[in-house]
Amino acid sequence: MMKVHFFAAFLLCSVLSYSQNVGIGTSVPAAKLDVKTTSNYVGQFNGTAPMYMGLFESDVYRGYLGSYSGNPEDVDFGTGAGNATGKLHLTIQAVPKVTVNASGQVGIGTTVPSHLLHINGGDLFVQSSSGLIRFGYAGANEWQMATTGAGADLRWYTTPDGGTTITPRHYFSQNGNMGVGGFSGPGVPLGRLDVIGAGTSSSTNTFLLRNSNLDTILRVRDDGRMGIGYNGTSYGRTLNMGGTGINFYTANEVAFGGAVFPTDTSLVIWSNSNSNNYLVLQPSWGNTGVGTYTPNAKFHLNGAMLIGGNAARTAVGYSLSVDGQVISEGFTTLNSTSWPDYVFEKDYTLRPLAELKEFIFANKHLPGIPDAATMEKTGINLGEMTKKLTEKVEELTLYIIELDRKNTELSKELEAVKKNK
């Protein structure tokens, strides 16, 4: 540092007042050194090496104003090397507005900054001609984030590793829409939340909605496949809802374990506990299948069916159980066994009437017909009972024919007896 001494110049060019003030350009100095001039420069220091004007308090070096030794074009204003705790203030009307502490932290609106830039006050307004604000991290993996305002919209970009290629990340539209992903060029978000993937990799372009336990609540892959409440990453089907969509409403919980998926002609509901438990709707033909994957009728049931509220009335081994009455204008049974026309065959043997009489008096029912106790316990097989009743009617017909034959013969014998008298 070069020392500059001014004392001799002050004696030659100034007026020394009674108050020991020195005036340059004035005869009534109001301070220890009072300089007045009509030119552009009040004073000038000129040297060939860095120069400093020291600031002292009680002979203690506090700060300086001078040129910077590292670059002759730079100007320094700061605290001295021995001032370890002093701060540098930019003050307006005796109130500090900008403060720099010994750690290099800058405070705006505060004299005790706690970060490299600490702003305390009203709104922060940042404006540039390009509308671009850049944030960077100095390190081996340096990256930059940028935001630019296009009109009233706000966009966020990233520039990895300090490069020059920017990648769109977020878009905040002036109408309140938010975009996530590659909104490049004129692309704008079309909804309150519009998510765009950057490629076709399902692992890197998946939309996730998770709870505080990091459980996946909603997952949408870039190929359109969607899972709700499913933590897996493998999806076999796509959930599509169009028009009015699908509406489930209940006051309690609705639980389903399995799959709902469409085919070319059907809507299939399937249980993962049993691969044979199907509910199939075929809108093209109007068929509905329960327990079958290929319904062949308007309602095709593979299994047993119960009508009514008493499950205890379900009969084992029967396809249809009805707890209540049934009314119909017609009812047709199709027997898989032969119809009793065999009664009219020549080799069919009728039970003698005396034997039939003995059986009826002993058992209180016809041969081949269940008794009352059995019918009350197991019910009546209409097809089988109709077959048995037809058999008895046909046997009765044969009995009548035989009786008629015998009556005819007796009548002839009686007529012959009468003629011989």
C-alpha positions as a LaTeX table, in Angstrom:
\begin{tabular}{lrrr}
\hline
Residue & $x$ (\AA) & $y$ (\AA) & $z$ (\AA) \\
\hline
Met1 & 0.00 & 0.00 & 0.00 \\
Met2 & 1.25 & 3.48 & $-0.86$ \\
Lys3 & 0.80 & 6.10 & 1.83 \\
Val4 & $-0.50$ & 9.49 & 0.71 \\
His5 & 0.08 & 12.50 & 2.90 \\
Phe6 & $-2.12$ & 15.56 & 2.56 \\
Phe7 & $-1.07$ & 17.82 & 5.41 \\
Ala8 & 1.26 & 20.17 & 3.42 \\
Ala9 & $-1.29$ & 20.58 & 0.64 \\
Phe10 & $-3.96$ & 21.48 & 3.18 \\
Leu11 & $-1.76$ & 24.28 & 4.61 \\
Leu12 & $-1.11$ & 25.74 & 1.16 \\
Cys13 & $-4.59$ & 25.48 & $-0.38$ \\
Ser14 & $-6.99$ & 25.94 & 2.48 \\
Val15 & $-8.15$ & 28.26 & 5.18 \\
Leu16 & $-7.69$ & 27.13 & 8.74 \\
Ser17 & $-10.64$ & 28.29 & 10.83 \\
Tyr18 & $-10.69$ & 29.02 & 14.51 \\
Ser19 & $-12.57$ & 25.77 & 15.09 \\
Gln20 & $-9.62$ & 23.89 & 13.55 \\
Asn21 & $-11.75$ & 22.94 & 10.50 \\
Val22 & $-10.08$ & 22.87 & 7.11 \\
Gly23 & $-11.87$ & 24.22 & 4.07 \\
Ile24 & $-11.01$ & 23.70 & 0.42 \\
Gly25 & $-12.95$ & 25.99 & $-1.87$ \\
Thr26 & $-14.71$ & 27.55 & 1.14 \\
Ser27 & $-13.73$ & 30.00 & 3.85 \\
Val28 & $-16.23$ & 28.69 & 6.36 \\
Pro29 & $-15.58$ & 24.95 & 6.64 \\
Ala30 & $-18.33$ & 23.15 & 8.52 \\
Ala31 & $-16.34$ & 19.97 & 9.21 \\
Lys32 & $-12.78$ & 18.92 & 9.85 \\
Leu33 & $-12.40$ & 18.75 & 6.08 \\
Asp34 & $-14.91$ & 20.63 & 3.94 \\
Val35 & $-14.34$ & 20.53 & 0.17 \\
Lys36 & $-16.48$ & 22.48 & $-2.27$ \\
Thr37 & $-16.05$ & 22.80 & $-6.01$ \\
Thr38 & $-18.03$ & 23.52 & $-9.14$ \\
Ser39 & $-16.17$ & 20.91 & $-11.20$ \\
Asn40 & $-17.08$ & 17.23 & $-11.68$ \\
Tyr41 & $-14.34$ & 15.98 & $-9.36$ \\
Val42 & $-14.04$ & 16.84 & $-5.70$ \\
Gly43 & $-10.76$ & 14.99 & $-5.33$ \\
Gln44 & $-8.54$ & 12.56 & $-7.17$ \\
Phe45 & $-5.99$ & 9.97 & $-6.07$ \\
Asn46 & $-3.60$ & 8.70 & $-8.69$ \\
Gly47 & $-0.79$ & 6.21 & $-8.35$ \\
Thr48 & 0.94 & 3.31 & $-10.06$ \\
Ala49 & $-0.01$ & 0.70 & $-7.46$ \\
Pro50 & $-3.23$ & $-0.22$ & $-5.64$ \\
Met51 & $-4.27$ & 2.63 & $-3.38$ \\
Tyr52 & $-6.46$ & 2.62 & $-0.29$ \\
Met53 & $-8.00$ & 5.20 & 1.96 \\
Gly54 & $-8.21$ & 3.72 & 5.43 \\
Leu55 & $-11.10$ & 4.15 & 7.85 \\
Phe56 & $-10.09$ & 4.17 & 11.53 \\
Glu57 & $-11.94$ & 4.44 & 14.81 \\
Ser58 & $-9.85$ & 5.42 & 17.87 \\
Asp59 & $-6.77$ & 4.50 & 15.88 \\
Val60 & $-8.26$ & 1.06 & 15.12 \\
Tyr61 & $-8.37$ & 0.06 & 11.45 \\
Arg62 & $-12.01$ & $-0.67$ & 10.52 \\
Gly63 & $-12.26$ & $-0.49$ & 6.75 \\
Tyr64 & $-11.08$ & 1.05 & 3.54 \\
Leu65 & $-11.94$ & 2.44 & 0.11 \\
Gly66 & $-9.51$ & 1.82 & $-2.70$ \\
Ser67 & $-8.49$ & $-0.14$ & $-5.75$ \\
Tyr68 & $-8.23$ & $-3.92$ & $-5.79$ \\
Ser69 & $-4.78$ & $-5.40$ & $-6.08$ \\
Gly70 & $-5.98$ & $-8.36$ & $-8.13$ \\
Asn71 & $-7.36$ & $-6.19$ & $-10.92$ \\
Pro72 & $-6.53$ & $-2.48$ & $-11.32$ \\
Glu73 & $-9.97$ & $-1.85$ & $-12.79$ \\
Asp74 & $-11.79$ & $-3.09$ & $-9.67$ \\
Val75 & $-12.77$ & $-0.90$ & $-6.73$ \\
Asp76 & $-12.91$ & $-2.18$ & $-3.15$ \\
Phe77 & $-15.03$ & $-0.93$ & $-0.30$ \\
Gly78 & $-15.03$ & $-3.05$ & 2.78 \\
Thr79 & $-13.82$ & $-3.88$ & 6.24 \\
Gly80 & $-10.16$ & $-4.30$ & 7.11 \\
Ala81 & $-8.34$ & $-7.59$ & 7.38 \\
Gly82 & $-8.24$ & $-7.32$ & 11.17 \\
Asn83 & $-11.98$ & $-6.60$ & 11.48 \\
Ala84 & $-13.28$ & $-10.16$ & 11.94 \\
Thr85 & $-16.86$ & $-9.39$ & 12.99 \\
Gly86 & $-17.66$ & $-6.07$ & 11.38 \\
Lys87 & $-20.45$ & $-5.78$ & 8.80 \\
Leu88 & $-20.77$ & $-3.66$ & 5.71 \\
His89 & $-24.00$ & $-1.63$ & 5.50 \\
Leu90 & $-25.68$ & 0.25 & 2.68 \\
Thr91 & $-27.68$ & 2.82 & 4.62 \\
Ile92 & $-30.47$ & 5.18 & 3.58 \\
Gln93 & $-31.59$ & 7.93 & 5.97 \\
Ala94 & $-29.54$ & 6.36 & 8.75 \\
Val95 & $-31.35$ & 3.01 & 8.33 \\
Pro96 & $-29.35$ & 0.01 & 7.01 \\
Lys97 & $-31.01$ & $-1.37$ & 3.90 \\
Val98 & $-28.38$ & $-3.85$ & 2.67 \\
Thr99 & $-25.98$ & $-5.67$ & 5.01 \\
Val100 & $-23.03$ & $-7.95$ & 4.30 \\
Asn101 & $-21.67$ & $-9.82$ & 7.34 \\
Ala102 & $-18.21$ & $-11.28$ & 7.91 \\
Ser103 & $-19.33$ & $-14.64$ & 6.45 \\
Gly104 & $-20.31$ & $-13.05$ & 3.14 \\
Gln105 & $-24.04$ & $-13.42$ & 3.79 \\
Val106 & $-26.15$ & $-10.64$ & 2.28 \\
Gly107 & $-29.21$ & $-9.31$ & 4.02 \\
Ile108 & $-31.84$ & $-7.12$ & 2.37 \\
Gly109 & $-34.22$ & $-5.67$ & 4.92 \\
Thr110 & $-32.30$ & $-7.35$ & 7.75 \\
Thr111 & $-28.96$ & $-6.65$ & 9.48 \\
Val112 & $-28.56$ & $-10.27$ & 10.65 \\
Pro113 & $-28.63$ & $-12.38$ & 7.47 \\
Ser114 & $-28.56$ & $-16.14$ & 8.08 \\
His115 & $-28.12$ & $-17.28$ & 4.47 \\
Leu116 & $-26.06$ & $-16.24$ & 1.48 \\
Leu117 & $-29.07$ & $-14.15$ & 0.44 \\
His118 & $-31.56$ & $-13.28$ & 3.16 \\
Ile119 & $-34.49$ & $-11.07$ & 2.14 \\
Asn120 & $-36.90$ & $-9.73$ & 4.73 \\
Gly121 & $-39.74$ & $-7.47$ & 3.69 \\
Gly122 & $-42.51$ & $-7.31$ & 1.14 \\
Asp123 & $-42.81$ & $-8.94$ & $-2.28$ \\
Leu124 & $-39.76$ & $-10.00$ & $-4.26$ \\
Phe125 & $-39.89$ & $-8.84$ & $-7.86$ \\
Val126 & $-37.31$ & $-10.17$ & $-10.32$ \\
Gln127 & $-37.38$ & $-8.88$ & $-13.88$ \\
Ser128 & $-35.16$ & $-9.35$ & $-16.88$ \\
Ser129 & $-35.42$ & $-8.61$ & $-20.57$ \\
Ser130 & $-35.41$ & $-12.33$ & $-21.42$ \\
Gly131 & $-37.74$ & $-13.42$ & $-18.62$ \\
Leu132 & $-35.18$ & $-16.06$ & $-17.61$ \\
Ile133 & $-34.00$ & $-16.86$ & $-14.10$ \\
Arg134 & $-31.26$ & $-19.45$ & $-13.70$ \\
Phe135 & $-30.37$ & $-21.49$ & $-10.63$ \\
Gly136 & $-27.33$ & $-23.70$ & $-10.54$ \\
Tyr137 & $-25.37$ & $-26.03$ & $-8.29$ \\
Ala138 & $-21.60$ & $-25.92$ & $-8.53$ \\
Gly139 & $-20.26$ & $-29.45$ & $-8.42$ \\
Ala140 & $-19.32$ & $-32.52$ & $-10.37$ \\
Asn141 & $-22.94$ & $-33.04$ & $-11.43$ \\
Glu142 & $-23.83$ & $-29.45$ & $-12.02$ \\
Trp143 & $-27.37$ & $-28.80$ & $-13.17$ \\
Gln144 & $-29.42$ & $-25.73$ & $-13.86$ \\
Met145 & $-33.10$ & $-24.96$ & $-13.49$ \\
Ala146 & $-34.68$ & $-22.13$ & $-15.39$ \\
Thr147 & $-38.03$ & $-20.43$ & $-15.41$ \\
Thr148 & $-39.24$ & $-18.16$ & $-18.15$ \\
Gly149 & $-42.46$ & $-16.21$ & $-18.44$ \\
Ala150 & $-44.18$ & $-16.38$ & $-21.81$ \\
Gly151 & $-46.95$ & $-13.84$ & $-21.53$ \\
Ala152 & $-48.64$ & $-14.57$ & $-18.22$ \\
Asp153 & $-47.54$ & $-18.22$ & $-18.27$ \\
Leu154 & $-44.68$ & $-19.67$ & $-16.25$ \\
Arg155 & $-42.42$ & $-22.50$ & $-17.40$ \\
Trp156 & $-39.73$ & $-24.50$ & $-15.62$ \\
Tyr157 & $-36.83$ & $-26.20$ & $-17.37$ \\
Thr158 & $-33.74$ & $-28.17$ & $-16.39$ \\
Thr159 & $-30.32$ & $-28.07$ & $-17.99$ \\
Pro160 & $-28.30$ & $-31.08$ & $-16.79$ \\
Asp161 & $-24.57$ & $-30.91$ & $-16.04$ \\
Gly162 & $-24.27$ & $-27.26$ & $-16.96$ \\
Gly163 & $-25.11$ & $-27.91$ & $-20.59$ \\
Thr164 & $-27.04$ & $-25.72$ & $-23.01$ \\
Thr165 & $-29.93$ & $-28.05$ & $-23.88$ \\
Ile166 & $-33.03$ & $-27.23$ & $-21.84$ \\
Thr167 & $-35.68$ & $-29.82$ & $-21.02$ \\
Pro168 & $-39.28$ & $-28.74$ & $-20.22$ \\
Arg169 & $-40.44$ & $-29.92$ & $-16.78$ \\
His170 & $-43.37$ & $-27.86$ & $-15.50$ \\
Tyr171 & $-45.81$ & $-25.42$ & $-17.05$ \\
Phe172 & $-48.11$ & $-23.10$ & $-15.10$ \\
Ser173 & $-50.71$ & $-21.54$ & $-17.39$ \\
Gln174 & $-52.34$ & $-18.19$ & $-16.71$ \\
Asn175 & $-55.76$ & $-19.90$ & $-16.61$ \\
Gly176 & $-54.70$ & $-22.06$ & $-13.65$ \\
Asn177 & $-53.77$ & $-25.22$ & $-15.57$ \\
Met178 & $-50.60$ & $-27.07$ & $-14.59$ \\
Gly179 & $-48.50$ & $-29.20$ & $-16.90$ \\
Val180 & $-45.90$ & $-31.79$ & $-15.90$ \\
Gly181 & $-43.54$ & $-33.19$ & $-18.50$ \\
Gly182 & $-42.47$ & $-32.26$ & $-22.01$ \\
Phe183 & $-44.47$ & $-29.14$ & $-22.89$ \\
Ser184 & $-42.14$ & $-27.92$ & $-25.62$ \\
Gly185 & $-42.86$ & $-25.36$ & $-28.29$ \\
Pro186 & $-46.43$ & $-24.02$ & $-28.28$ \\
Gly187 & $-47.76$ & $-26.93$ & $-26.20$ \\
Val188 & $-49.88$ & $-25.87$ & $-23.23$ \\
Pro189 & $-51.63$ & $-27.90$ & $-20.49$ \\
Leu190 & $-55.21$ & $-28.67$ & $-21.47$ \\
Gly191 & $-56.54$ & $-29.44$ & $-17.97$ \\
Arg192 & $-56.06$ & $-28.51$ & $-14.34$ \\
Leu193 & $-53.35$ & $-31.21$ & $-14.29$ \\
Asp194 & $-51.87$ & $-32.36$ & $-17.60$ \\
Val195 & $-49.05$ & $-34.92$ & $-17.44$ \\
Ile196 & $-46.94$ & $-35.76$ & $-20.49$ \\
Gly197 & $-44.28$ & $-38.48$ & $-20.58$ \\
Ala198 & $-40.97$ & $-38.09$ & $-22.36$ \\
Gly199 & $-40.87$ & $-41.52$ & $-24.01$ \\
Thr200 & $-42.31$ & $-45.01$ & $-24.00$ \\
Ser201 & $-40.58$ & $-46.51$ & $-20.98$ \\
Ser202 & $-43.24$ & $-47.50$ & $-18.45$ \\
Ser203 & $-40.71$ & $-47.51$ & $-15.60$ \\
Thr204 & $-39.57$ & $-43.91$ & $-16.12$ \\
Asn205 & $-42.78$ & $-42.25$ & $-17.28$ \\
Thr206 & $-45.31$ & $-43.55$ & $-14.77$ \\
Phe207 & $-47.72$ & $-41.21$ & $-12.98$ \\
Leu208 & $-48.01$ & $-42.10$ & $-9.28$ \\
Leu209 & $-50.27$ & $-40.90$ & $-6.51$ \\
Arg210 & $-49.10$ & $-42.17$ & $-3.09$ \\
Asn211 & $-50.11$ & $-41.74$ & 0.54 \\
Ser212 & $-47.95$ & $-40.79$ & 3.51 \\
Asn213 & $-46.78$ & $-44.41$ & 3.84 \\
Leu214 & $-45.58$ & $-44.32$ & 0.21 \\
Asp215 & $-48.22$ & $-46.87$ & $-0.78$ \\
Thr216 & $-49.33$ & $-46.41$ & $-4.37$ \\
Ile217 & $-52.94$ & $-45.24$ & $-4.52$ \\
Leu218 & $-53.10$ & $-44.51$ & $-8.24$ \\
Arg219 & $-50.67$ & $-45.56$ & $-10.98$ \\
Val220 & $-51.02$ & $-44.63$ & $-14.65$ \\
Arg221 & $-48.41$ & $-45.95$ & $-17.06$ \\
Asp222 & $-47.41$ & $-44.22$ & $-20.28$ \\
Asp223 & $-49.02$ & $-47.05$ & $-22.28$ \\
Gly224 & $-52.43$ & $-46.13$ & $-20.79$ \\
Arg225 & $-52.66$ & $-49.00$ & $-18.32$ \\
Met226 & $-53.96$ & $-47.97$ & $-14.94$ \\
Gly227 & $-54.03$ & $-49.39$ & $-11.43$ \\
Ile228 & $-56.00$ & $-48.11$ & $-8.44$ \\
Gly229 & $-54.91$ & $-49.24$ & $-4.97$ \\
Tyr230 & $-52.41$ & $-51.63$ & $-6.59$ \\
Asn231 & $-48.73$ & $-51.59$ & $-5.60$ \\
Gly232 & $-47.56$ & $-53.92$ & $-8.34$ \\
Thr233 & $-45.96$ & $-52.85$ & $-11.61$ \\
Ser234 & $-47.33$ & $-55.60$ & $-13.89$ \\
Tyr235 & $-50.59$ & $-54.86$ & $-15.68$ \\
Gly236 & $-52.38$ & $-57.25$ & $-17.99$ \\
Arg237 & $-55.33$ & $-55.08$ & $-18.98$ \\
Thr238 & $-56.23$ & $-51.43$ & $-19.51$ \\
Leu239 & $-58.98$ & $-49.67$ & $-17.61$ \\
Asn240 & $-60.97$ & $-47.46$ & $-19.98$ \\
Met241 & $-63.97$ & $-45.37$ & $-18.98$ \\
Gly242 & $-65.85$ & $-43.31$ & $-21.53$ \\
Gly243 & $-69.16$ & $-41.46$ & $-21.68$ \\
Thr244 & $-70.77$ & $-41.40$ & $-18.27$ \\
Gly245 & $-68.18$ & $-43.93$ & $-17.07$ \\
Ile246 & $-68.64$ & $-46.44$ & $-14.26$ \\
Asn247 & $-70.32$ & $-45.36$ & $-11.05$ \\
Phe248 & $-70.12$ & $-47.30$ & $-7.77$ \\
Tyr249 & $-72.11$ & $-45.82$ & $-4.89$ \\
Thr250 & $-72.45$ & $-47.39$ & $-1.46$ \\
Ala251 & $-72.57$ & $-46.26$ & 2.14 \\
Asn252 & $-70.20$ & $-49.08$ & 3.06 \\
Glu253 & $-67.12$ & $-50.63$ & 1.57 \\
Val254 & $-67.20$ & $-52.35$ & $-1.80$ \\
Ala255 & $-64.48$ & $-54.98$ & $-2.22$ \\
Phe256 & $-63.63$ & $-57.04$ & $-5.29$ \\
Gly257 & $-60.75$ & $-59.38$ & $-5.91$ \\
Gly258 & $-60.36$ & $-60.46$ & $-9.49$ \\
Ala259 & $-60.59$ & $-58.75$ & $-12.84$ \\
Val260 & $-63.03$ & $-56.93$ & $-15.09$ \\
Phe261 & $-61.93$ & $-56.94$ & $-18.70$ \\
Pro262 & $-63.52$ & $-56.66$ & $-22.14$ \\
Thr263 & $-63.13$ & $-59.00$ & $-25.08$ \\
Asp264 & $-64.16$ & $-58.35$ & $-28.67$ \\
Thr265 & $-67.79$ & $-59.20$ & $-27.88$ \\
Ser266 & $-68.11$ & $-59.52$ & $-24.09$ \\
Leu267 & $-67.60$ & $-57.89$ & $-20.72$ \\
Val268 & $-66.14$ & $-60.41$ & $-18.28$ \\
Ile269 & $-66.06$ & $-60.24$ & $-14.48$ \\
Trp270 & $-63.75$ & $-62.85$ & $-13.07$ \\
Ser271 & $-62.75$ & $-63.90$ & $-9.54$ \\
Asn272 & $-59.11$ & $-64.59$ & $-8.80$ \\
Ser273 & $-60.11$ & $-67.19$ & $-6.18$ \\
Asn274 & $-61.70$ & $-69.51$ & $-8.76$ \\
Ser275 & $-60.95$ & $-69.35$ & $-12.46$ \\
Asn276 & $-64.38$ & $-70.86$ & $-13.26$ \\
Asn277 & $-66.36$ & $-68.10$ & $-11.54$ \\
Tyr278 & $-67.35$ & $-65.96$ & $-14.51$ \\
Leu279 & $-70.00$ & $-63.35$ & $-15.06$ \\
Val280 & $-70.15$ & $-62.64$ & $-18.78$ \\
Leu281 & $-72.24$ & $-60.03$ & $-20.58$ \\
Gln282 & $-72.52$ & $-60.26$ & $-24.36$ \\
Pro283 & $-74.18$ & $-57.05$ & $-25.62$ \\
Ser284 & $-73.93$ & $-58.17$ & $-29.24$ \\
Trp285 & $-76.32$ & $-61.11$ & $-28.66$ \\
Gly286 & $-77.91$ & $-60.04$ & $-25.39$ \\
Asn287 & $-76.66$ & $-63.16$ & $-23.60$ \\
Thr288 & $-75.62$ & $-63.33$ & $-19.95$ \\
Gly289 & $-73.49$ & $-66.11$ & $-18.55$ \\
Val290 & $-73.02$ & $-67.05$ & $-14.90$ \\
Gly291 & $-70.34$ & $-69.64$ & $-14.24$ \\
Thr292 & $-69.64$ & $-69.99$ & $-17.95$ \\
Tyr293 & $-67.35$ & $-68.07$ & $-20.28$ \\
Thr294 & $-69.45$ & $-68.80$ & $-23.39$ \\
Pro295 & $-73.19$ & $-68.27$ & $-22.70$ \\
Asn296 & $-75.47$ & $-69.82$ & $-25.32$ \\
Ala297 & $-78.78$ & $-68.29$ & $-24.17$ \\
Lys298 & $-80.21$ & $-65.04$ & $-22.87$ \\
Phe299 & $-79.45$ & $-66.34$ & $-19.38$ \\
His300 & $-77.00$ & $-69.23$ & $-19.20$ \\
Leu301 & $-76.30$ & $-70.56$ & $-15.70$ \\
Asn302 & $-73.65$ & $-73.20$ & $-15.09$ \\
Gly303 & $-74.47$ & $-74.48$ & $-11.59$ \\
Ala304 & $-77.35$ & $-74.42$ & $-9.11$ \\
Met305 & $-79.85$ & $-71.57$ & $-8.80$ \\
Leu306 & $-81.91$ & $-70.54$ & $-5.76$ \\
Ile307 & $-85.02$ & $-68.35$ & $-5.97$ \\
Gly308 & $-86.21$ & $-67.06$ & $-2.62$ \\
Gly309 & $-84.59$ & $-66.05$ & 0.63 \\
Asn310 & $-84.28$ & $-69.35$ & 2.48 \\
Ala311 & $-80.92$ & $-70.85$ & 1.56 \\
Ala312 & $-81.75$ & $-73.92$ & 3.67 \\
Arg313 & $-84.35$ & $-74.87$ & 1.06 \\
Thr314 & $-81.62$ & $-75.37$ & $-1.52$ \\
Ala315 & $-81.84$ & $-79.00$ & $-2.58$ \\
Val316 & $-78.56$ & $-80.79$ & $-3.13$ \\
Gly317 & $-78.22$ & $-82.25$ & $-6.60$ \\
Tyr318 & $-80.81$ & $-79.95$ & $-8.20$ \\
Ser319 & $-80.12$ & $-77.13$ & $-10.64$ \\
Leu320 & $-83.08$ & $-74.96$ & $-9.50$ \\
Ser321 & $-84.47$ & $-74.49$ & $-5.99$ \\
Val322 & $-87.49$ & $-72.24$ & $-5.36$ \\
Asp323 & $-88.48$ & $-71.11$ & $-1.88$ \\
Gly324 & $-92.07$ & $-70.16$ & $-2.66$ \\
Gln325 & $-94.77$ & $-70.79$ & $-5.24$ \\
Val326 & $-94.38$ & $-70.86$ & $-8.99$ \\
Ile327 & $-97.11$ & $-69.94$ & $-11.47$ \\
Ser328 & $-96.90$ & $-70.64$ & $-15.17$ \\
Glu329 & $-99.16$ & $-71.09$ & $-18.18$ \\
Gly330 & $-97.13$ & $-74.06$ & $-19.26$ \\
Phe331 & $-94.43$ & $-76.36$ & $-17.97$ \\
Thr332 & $-92.58$ & $-78.93$ & $-20.06$ \\
Thr333 & $-90.27$ & $-81.66$ & $-18.81$ \\
Leu334 & $-87.91$ & $-83.58$ & $-21.00$ \\
Asn335 & $-87.18$ & $-87.09$ & $-19.72$ \\
Ser336 & $-83.98$ & $-88.77$ & $-20.67$ \\
Thr337 & $-85.52$ & $-92.24$ & $-20.01$ \\
Ser338 & $-88.07$ & $-94.10$ & $-22.17$ \\
Trp339 & $-91.77$ & $-93.16$ & $-22.03$ \\
Pro340 & $-94.05$ & $-95.97$ & $-20.66$ \\
Asp341 & $-95.47$ & $-97.04$ & $-24.02$ \\
Tyr342 & $-93.81$ & $-100.35$ & $-23.21$ \\
Val343 & $-97.00$ & $-101.14$ & $-21.23$ \\
Phe344 & $-98.76$ & $-101.85$ & $-24.51$ \\
Glu345 & $-96.12$ & $-104.32$ & $-25.68$ \\
Lys346 & $-97.37$ & $-107.94$ & $-25.98$ \\
Asp347 & $-94.77$ & $-109.28$ & $-23.57$ \\
Tyr348 & $-95.70$ & $-106.79$ & $-20.83$ \\
Thr349 & $-97.15$ & $-108.59$ & $-17.81$ \\
Leu350 & $-99.89$ & $-106.96$ & $-15.79$ \\
Arg351 & $-100.04$ & $-107.60$ & $-12.10$ \\
Pro352 & $-103.17$ & $-109.67$ & $-11.32$ \\
Leu353 & $-105.94$ & $-107.60$ & $-9.75$ \\
Ala354 & $-106.00$ & $-109.78$ & $-6.65$ \\
Glu355 & $-102.26$ & $-109.19$ & $-6.18$ \\
Leu356 & $-102.73$ & $-105.47$ & $-6.85$ \\
Lys357 & $-105.52$ & $-105.36$ & $-4.28$ \\
Glu358 & $-103.32$ & $-107.06$ & $-1.70$ \\
Phe359 & $-100.43$ & $-104.59$ & $-2.35$ \\
Ile360 & $-102.67$ & $-101.53$ & $-2.09$ \\
Phe361 & $-104.27$ & $-102.65$ & 1.17 \\
Ala362 & $-100.83$ & $-103.45$ & 2.62 \\
Asn363 & $-98.90$ & $-100.29$ & 1.49 \\
Lys364 & $-101.62$ & $-97.68$ & 1.01 \\
His365 & $-100.23$ & $-96.60$ & $-2.40$ \\
Leu366 & $-99.91$ & $-97.97$ & $-5.92$ \\
Pro367 & $-96.90$ & $-100.06$ & $-6.91$ \\
Gly368 & $-94.07$ & $-97.88$ & $-8.30$ \\
Ile369 & $-95.50$ & $-94.69$ & $-6.75$ \\
Pro370 & $-93.67$ & $-93.16$ & $-3.71$ \\
Asp371 & $-95.58$ & $-93.04$ & $-0.46$ \\
Ala372 & $-96.68$ & $-89.79$ & 1.18 \\
Ala373 & $-93.77$ & $-89.69$ & 3.65 \\
Thr374 & $-91.21$ & $-89.94$ & 0.87 \\
Met375 & $-92.89$ & $-87.19$ & $-1.18$ \\
Glu376 & $-93.03$ & $-84.84$ & 1.82 \\
Lys377 & $-89.34$ & $-85.39$ & 2.50 \\
Thr378 & $-87.79$ & $-85.32$ & $-0.97$ \\
Gly379 & $-90.50$ & $-83.70$ & $-3.09$ \\
Ile380 & $-91.80$ & $-84.87$ & $-6.44$ \\
Asn381 & $-89.85$ & $-85.29$ & $-9.62$ \\
Leu382 & $-92.47$ & $-84.03$ & $-12.05$ \\
Gly383 & $-90.95$ & $-85.73$ & $-15.04$ \\
Glu384 & $-90.56$ & $-89.07$ & $-13.30$ \\
Met385 & $-93.97$ & $-88.78$ & $-11.59$ \\
Thr386 & $-95.68$ & $-87.97$ & $-14.88$ \\
Lys387 & $-94.05$ & $-91.04$ & $-16.38$ \\
Lys388 & $-95.23$ & $-93.24$ & $-13.45$ \\
Leu389 & $-98.77$ & $-91.86$ & $-13.57$ \\
Thr390 & $-98.90$ & $-92.43$ & $-17.33$ \\
Glu391 & $-97.74$ & $-95.99$ & $-16.72$ \\
Lys392 & $-100.58$ & $-96.54$ & $-14.19$ \\
Val393 & $-103.14$ & $-95.00$ & $-16.55$ \\
Glu394 & $-102.00$ & $-97.27$ & $-19.35$ \\
Glu395 & $-102.12$ & $-100.31$ & $-17.00$ \\
Leu396 & $-105.59$ & $-99.23$ & $-15.89$ \\
Thr397 & $-106.61$ & $-99.02$ & $-19.53$ \\
Leu398 & $-105.42$ & $-102.58$ & $-20.08$ \\
Tyr399 & $-107.35$ & $-103.72$ & $-16.97$ \\
Ile400 & $-110.51$ & $-102.06$ & $-18.36$ \\
Ile401 & $-110.00$ & $-103.65$ & $-21.76$ \\
Glu402 & $-109.56$ & $-107.05$ & $-20.13$ \\
Leu403 & $-112.67$ & $-106.54$ & $-17.97$ \\
Asp404 & $-114.62$ & $-105.44$ & $-21.04$ \\
Arg405 & $-113.51$ & $-108.58$ & $-22.88$ \\
Lys406 & $-114.61$ & $-110.79$ & $-20.01$ \\
Asn407 & $-117.94$ & $-108.95$ & $-19.68$ \\
Thr408 & $-118.58$ & $-109.42$ & $-23.38$ \\
Glu409 & $-117.90$ & $-113.15$ & $-23.13$ \\
Leu410 & $-120.19$ & $-113.46$ & $-20.09$ \\
Ser411 & $-122.93$ & $-111.58$ & $-21.92$ \\
Lys412 & $-122.70$ & $-113.97$ & $-24.86$ \\
Glu413 & $-122.82$ & $-117.00$ & $-22.56$ \\
Leu414 & $-125.83$ & $-115.53$ & $-20.76$ \\
Glu415 & $-127.69$ & $-114.98$ & $-24.06$ \\
Ala416 & $-126.97$ & $-118.56$ & $-25.09$ \\
Val417 & $-128.37$ & $-119.87$ & $-21.82$ \\
Lys418 & $-131.54$ & $-117.83$ & $-22.25$ \\
Lys419 & $-132.12$ & $-119.19$ & $-25.76$ \\
Asn420 & $-131.74$ & $-122.82$ & $-24.63$ \\
Lys421 & $-134.51$ & $-122.56$ & $-22.00$ \\
\hline
\end{tabular}
